[in-house]
Structures are given as C-alpha cells and as structure tokens.
Amino acid sequence: KNDEPIREKFEELVEKHRRFGHPRLFVMIKRDMPEVNHKRTRRIYREMRLQIGRRKRKKLGGHPRLPATQATAPNEIWAIDFMFDYIESGRRLKVLTAVDEFAKESPGILVDHSIRGVDVTAFLDHLACGSYPKVIRVDQGTEFTSRAMLDWAYKHNIKLEFTRVRKPNQIIESFNSRVRDECLNEHAFFSLEDARTKIDDWHWQYNNINPHSALGMKSPVEFAKEQRNML
C-alpha cells in the first residue's frame, strides 16, 4: 500500500535506461524487491506515464520519461537560448540569452557575430564565477549538443535538460520576447560594439529596475535577494 519505494525505483531505473519498457524494468525491480508482483508494478508504471512511444527520429529530447525539473530556489536552473538580429550593414548578430527559471533574473547576454559550443561554455563559466546551477535547460541546437558542451556539463556536474521537439521552454521564450520587444526592435545597431552596449544597458535595466508581474511586481534582482535572505 506504500507505493513510494517502487516509484523511486522506477525513477532511478528510467533515468539510466530510457528505452526500457515495463517487462525489463519489472525484472530489475524484482531483483531488489522480490515481494513486489507484476500487477502492482504495471499499475504504478501506468500511473507514472512511463510508457514508451515509438521512436520516429533520433532527437535528444524526443521522449522524456520524467517530468521536467522544477526550480525551487535561485541559481538552481538556468535556461539558455539563441536569438538573431542584424547590424545596419546587414551582417548577422547572434545573441545568447540566459535566465534563472526561479528568480527570472538574467545572469547575462552574449552578443557576437558567431558563437560556437566552446564560446557558450566559456560564457557560462564567466557567468557562474564558480557557483554553477544544477540544471541548464536547452533546446537541441548544435551548440548545445556539441562535444564541448557535453564535456563541460559533465566536468561541472551539471544536468543538461533538453526540451522536447517543437515544445520550447516557455520561461526562456517569455524572456526572449521581452528582449525582442523592448530592446532589439527598439534600436538600430551600427556595429557589434554598439549592439553590445545597447543590449547591456537594457539587460541591467531588466534585472535591476523593471518590475516583473510573476514576481509580485518586483525586479528580478530584488526578488532574488529576498529569496536568498530567506534561506
């Protein structure tokens, strides 16, 4: 009648064996819990919605077995994503945005003409200053699935959570819409340095001044400071 140990065992197993169905998982659970029967594990398996869908194409986030991790404090989960714009000469700007999913504070924005996987990891090292988040949520872009990014996450014991195909992360999408509406669409950029200056100015304003409705109309920095004082 206490299903929690079995649920915990399921969670442990599906994290390691993403393509195992109930028959194989049941055998592995039975090794540690010989008293558990097939009907009980099948019921729990269905309640947890761990059924495997048929794979259509190889994608890292195509069928997550467990619900996405939820942030409960500042600096636990960051989300990062790319945006694009242009300077007046027509040359493309690549913009890497980052946001804390709990406090809605943005650790930083990287602006350049080209950003590779190694540039992403160097930027994240700069933002973290030794205090890394536990999880970074990303899409399946080549920069985020690169060997440099995967090795970096393993080195710093950071879990990369890949969003599902055609299921963008709403928090980073909301932040990016603010960047687009309040900054990129409001300015003309005449050079890379001009773009960096204007985007940095907006970024400081967003973190320190702008009220956020999801934070009780506090600025992200103000809200994050309150939360840290409560810990």
C-alpha positions as CSV (number, residue, x, y, z in Angstrom):
1,K,0.0,0.0,0.0
2,N,3.0,2.2,0.2
3,D,4.0,2.7,-3.5
4,E,6.6,5.4,-2.9
5,P,9.7,3.0,-2.8
6,I,8.6,1.4,-6.1
7,R,8.0,4.8,-7.7
8,E,11.5,5.9,-6.6
9,K,13.0,2.7,-8.0
10,F,11.2,3.4,-11.3
11,E,12.6,6.9,-11.4
12,E,16.1,5.6,-10.8
13,L,15.8,3.0,-13.5
14,V,14.2,5.0,-16.3
15,E,16.9,7.7,-15.8
16,K,19.5,5.1,-16.7
17,H,17.5,3.0,-19.1
18,R,15.5,5.4,-21.2
19,R,14.3,2.8,-23.7
20,F,13.3,0.0,-21.3
21,G,9.6,-0.9,-21.1
22,H,7.8,-2.4,-18.2
23,P,8.9,-6.1,-18.7
24,R,12.6,-5.3,-18.3
25,L,12.0,-2.7,-15.6
26,F,10.0,-5.2,-13.7
27,V,12.8,-7.8,-13.8
28,M,15.2,-5.2,-12.4
29,I,12.9,-4.0,-9.7
30,K,12.2,-7.7,-8.7
31,R,15.9,-8.2,-8.0
32,D,15.8,-5.6,-5.2
33,M,12.2,-6.1,-4.2
34,P,11.3,-9.8,-4.6
35,E,7.9,-9.3,-2.8
36,V,6.6,-7.0,-5.5
37,N,4.2,-8.5,-8.0
38,H,3.7,-7.8,-11.7
39,K,0.2,-6.3,-11.4
40,R,1.3,-3.7,-8.8
41,T,4.3,-2.5,-10.8
42,R,2.2,-2.4,-14.0
43,R,-0.3,-0.1,-12.2
44,I,2.4,2.2,-10.9
45,Y,4.1,2.2,-14.3
46,R,0.9,3.4,-16.0
47,E,0.2,6.0,-13.3
48,M,3.6,7.5,-13.8
49,R,3.0,7.5,-17.6
50,L,6.3,5.8,-18.4
51,Q,5.0,4.1,-21.5
52,I,7.5,4.3,-24.4
53,G,6.3,5.9,-27.7
54,R,7.6,4.6,-31.0
55,R,10.7,6.5,-32.0
56,K,10.4,8.4,-35.2
57,R,13.7,10.2,-35.4
58,K,16.8,10.5,-33.3
59,K,16.4,13.6,-31.0
60,L,17.8,14.0,-27.5
61,G,14.6,15.4,-26.1
62,G,12.2,13.4,-28.2
63,H,10.5,11.5,-25.4
64,P,11.4,12.5,-21.8
65,R,10.4,9.7,-19.4
66,L,10.1,12.0,-16.3
67,P,8.6,15.5,-15.8
68,A,10.9,18.4,-16.3
69,T,12.8,19.5,-13.2
70,Q,11.2,22.5,-11.4
71,A,13.2,25.3,-9.8
72,T,12.6,25.9,-6.1
73,A,15.3,28.5,-5.4
74,P,17.6,31.0,-7.2
75,N,20.5,29.6,-9.2
76,E,19.1,26.0,-9.4
77,I,18.0,26.0,-13.0
78,W,19.1,28.2,-15.9
79,A,17.6,28.3,-19.4
80,I,19.7,29.4,-22.4
81,D,18.7,30.0,-26.0
82,F,19.8,31.8,-29.1
83,M,18.2,34.9,-30.8
84,F,19.2,36.6,-34.1
85,D,19.3,40.2,-35.3
86,Y,21.3,42.4,-37.7
87,I,23.5,45.4,-37.7
88,E,22.8,48.2,-40.2
89,S,25.4,46.8,-42.7
90,G,23.3,43.6,-42.9
91,R,25.7,41.4,-41.0
92,R,24.0,39.0,-38.6
93,L,24.1,39.2,-34.9
94,K,23.9,36.1,-32.7
95,V,22.6,36.6,-29.2
96,L,22.8,34.0,-26.5
97,T,20.3,34.7,-23.7
98,A,20.3,33.2,-20.2
99,V,17.7,33.4,-17.5
100,D,17.2,31.9,-14.0
101,E,14.0,30.0,-14.1
102,F,13.1,30.7,-10.4
103,A,14.0,34.3,-9.9
104,K,13.6,35.4,-13.6
105,E,17.0,37.1,-13.3
106,S,19.2,37.0,-16.3
107,P,22.8,36.1,-15.5
108,G,24.0,37.6,-18.8
109,I,23.6,38.0,-22.6
110,L,26.3,37.2,-25.0
111,V,26.4,39.1,-28.4
112,D,28.7,38.3,-31.3
113,H,28.6,37.5,-35.0
114,S,29.4,33.8,-34.4
115,I,29.0,31.8,-31.2
116,R,30.3,28.2,-31.1
117,G,29.9,25.5,-28.4
118,V,33.3,26.4,-26.8
119,D,32.1,30.1,-26.7
120,V,29.0,29.0,-24.9
121,T,30.9,27.1,-22.2
122,A,33.4,30.0,-21.7
123,F,30.5,32.4,-21.3
124,L,28.7,30.1,-18.8
125,D,32.0,29.8,-16.8
126,H,32.2,33.6,-16.7
127,L,28.6,34.0,-15.5
128,A,28.8,31.3,-12.8
129,C,32.0,32.5,-11.2
130,G,32.3,29.1,-9.6
131,S,28.7,28.9,-8.5
132,Y,27.1,26.7,-11.2
133,P,23.4,25.9,-11.5
134,K,22.3,22.3,-11.0
135,V,20.4,22.1,-14.3
136,I,20.7,24.0,-17.6
137,R,17.7,23.7,-19.9
138,V,18.4,24.0,-23.6
139,D,17.0,23.1,-27.0
140,Q,18.7,20.7,-29.4
141,G,20.8,23.2,-31.3
142,T,24.2,22.1,-32.4
143,E,26.0,24.4,-30.0
144,F,24.2,22.8,-27.0
145,T,24.7,19.2,-28.3
146,S,28.3,19.7,-29.2
147,R,31.1,17.7,-27.6
148,A,32.4,20.8,-25.9
149,M,29.1,21.5,-24.2
150,L,28.5,17.9,-23.1
151,D,32.1,17.5,-21.7
152,W,31.7,20.8,-19.9
153,A,28.5,19.9,-18.3
154,Y,29.9,16.5,-17.1
155,K,33.0,18.2,-15.7
156,H,30.9,20.6,-13.6
157,N,28.3,18.0,-12.6
158,I,25.5,20.0,-14.4
159,K,22.5,18.2,-15.8
160,L,21.5,19.3,-19.3
161,E,17.8,19.0,-19.8
162,F,16.8,19.1,-23.5
163,T,13.4,20.4,-24.4
164,R,11.1,18.3,-26.5
165,V,11.0,18.7,-30.2
166,R,8.6,21.6,-31.1
167,K,8.0,22.1,-27.3
168,P,10.0,25.3,-26.4
169,N,10.8,26.3,-22.9
170,Q,8.1,28.9,-22.0
171,I,10.3,30.7,-19.5
172,I,13.2,31.4,-21.9
173,E,10.6,32.2,-24.7
174,S,8.9,34.8,-22.4
175,F,12.3,36.4,-21.6
176,N,13.3,36.4,-25.3
177,S,10.1,38.1,-26.2
178,R,11.0,40.9,-23.8
179,V,14.4,41.2,-25.3
180,R,12.9,41.4,-28.8
181,D,10.1,43.8,-28.0
182,E,11.9,46.1,-25.5
183,C,15.4,46.1,-26.9
184,L,16.1,44.6,-30.4
185,N,13.0,46.1,-32.0
186,E,13.7,49.5,-30.3
187,H,17.2,50.1,-31.5
188,A,19.2,50.2,-34.7
189,F,22.7,48.7,-34.3
190,F,25.5,50.2,-36.2
191,S,28.3,47.9,-35.2
192,L,28.9,44.9,-32.9
193,E,30.2,47.2,-30.1
194,D,27.1,49.4,-30.5
195,A,24.8,46.3,-30.2
196,R,26.7,45.1,-27.1
197,T,26.4,48.5,-25.4
198,K,22.7,48.9,-26.1
199,I,21.8,45.3,-25.1
200,D,23.9,45.5,-22.0
201,D,22.1,48.7,-21.0
202,W,18.7,47.0,-21.4
203,H,19.9,43.9,-19.6
204,W,20.9,45.9,-16.5
205,Q,17.6,47.8,-16.6
206,Y,15.7,44.5,-16.9
207,N,17.4,42.9,-13.9
208,N,17.5,45.9,-11.5
209,I,14.7,48.2,-12.4
210,N,11.9,46.6,-14.5
211,P,9.0,45.2,-12.4
212,H,8.0,41.6,-13.2
213,S,4.4,40.5,-12.8
214,A,5.3,36.9,-11.9
215,L,7.5,38.3,-9.1
216,G,4.8,40.4,-7.4
217,M,6.0,43.5,-9.5
218,K,9.5,43.3,-8.0
219,S,12.6,43.5,-10.2
220,P,14.4,40.1,-10.6
221,V,17.4,41.3,-8.5
222,E,15.1,42.5,-5.7
223,F,13.1,39.2,-5.7
224,A,16.3,37.0,-5.8
225,K,17.8,39.0,-2.9
226,E,14.6,38.4,-0.8
227,Q,14.7,34.7,-1.6
228,R,18.4,34.3,-0.7
229,N,17.8,36.1,2.6
230,M,15.0,33.6,3.5
231,L,17.3,30.6,3.0
